Amino acid sequence: MHELAASEPERVWLRLRAKMGDPAVVTRDGRRRSRRDPGASVPFGKGRDPRALGDVLGGFAEDRGWTATLARADVMAHWPELVGAENADRTEPISFEEGVLTVRCASTAWTQQMRILRAETTTRILARFPECGLESVRFIGPDVPSFQRGRRSVPGRGPRDTWG
């Protein structure tokens, strides 16, 4: 039997195994290893290859239900790529809540221009980030000062002809 083994280490292993018994049967650790699922974790076996960090983090985010939130953040971060450089210079996404993306525009003219491009913008966003949950895009104009609140506000119609 020892002569059937091709190499010296194999012959030594067979001699030790014959003298001391099979480690899977004799030792406690060997018995524990033999009860384990044979395909669970073997060196150089399937499932032991390293995975890419993006795959690991993607699975982690999916397990915790973060994919929609991360997709919404990606929409905000990739806004210039979605609408183009010229439109992105004059618009800024300010919130994404309950399926509504709110975008502030530099002027009322740009607000109207972006409203015309709403369908195209929505299509691009949904094509690139389908899991974001976008339902509509709302374009608003620039902020104007309000005289309705504050310590020095007075009741009445407001500044009338003094503003503008």
Secondary structure, DSSP 8 states (H G I E B T S, - for coil): -GGG-SSHHHHHHHHHHHHH--HHHHSHHHHHHHHS-TTTS-TTSTT-S---HHHHHHHHHHHHT-HHHHHHHHHHHTHHHHH-HHHHHTEEEEEEETTEEEEEESSHHHHHHHHHTHHHHHHHHHHH-GGG---EEEEE------SSSSTT--SSS-SGGG--
